[in-house]
Amino acid sequence: MIKVAIVIGSTRPGRNGEGVARWVHDLAARRDDAAFEIVDLRDYDLPHLDEPMPPAMGQYEHPHTMAWAEKIASFDAYVFVTPEYNRSISGALKNAIDFLHAEWANKAAGFVGYGSVGGTRAVEHLRLVLGELQIAVVSSQVALTLAADFEHFSVARPASHQAGRLTAMLDQLIPWAGAMKALRSDAVPAS
């Protein structure tokens, strides 16, 4: 079965991402074509990138990196729940992505952005970053606006039409994840 991580892309106190991730998980868990798990960056307490070797070398020294690598490697695809901070993703999310390399490669990703304009500019930056890591990104995405999809700008209450957008994104993500899984299983390990 395809395994999908729903990654909460913020560690900020009072963040909206937790509620958004629960909404994604509640709807996604009704599907029978994949298994979904919320992955919270807070649970990994990653410092600013502190590995002495570049991530592409795969020579991790720190226990926090090894735990993060093991978790990320266990998935076939990712749904990034990302806020938009100053027209981009959070520093915590960028740092978490930058910690690893091979664990991301040849997998698929979809996006649920949120913010004053639906997190769309953050998602665009995330698409560029993930492309460099050989993650296939789907075109459908969910854009939640603080004014329309949150009660008092802080409690996730996505408008009813957003469930259809989430379904459309997952309908693209799951087959892509399957195709990428086949690609990874056919890969010949480097000597």
Sequence and secondary structure as in RCSB ss.txt:
>XXXX:A:sequence
MIKVAIVIGSTRPGRNGEGVARWVHDLAARRDDAAFEIVDLRDYDLPHLDEPMPPAMGQYEHPHTMAWAEKIASF
DAYVFVTPEYNRSISGALKNAIDFLHAEWANKAAGFVGYGSVGGTRAVEHLRLVLGELQIAVVSSQVALTLAADF
EHFSVARPASHQAGRLTAMLDQLIPWAGAMKALRSDAVPAS
>XXXX:A:secstr
 EEEEEEE    TT SHHHHHHHHHHHHTT SSEEEEEEEGGGG   S   SS GGG    SHHHHHHHHHHHT 
SEEEEEEE BTTB  HHHHHHHHT STTTTTEEEEEEEEETTTTHHHHHHHHHHHHHTTEEEEEEEEEEEHHHHE
ETTTEE   THHHHHHHHHHHHHHHHHHHHHHHHHH     
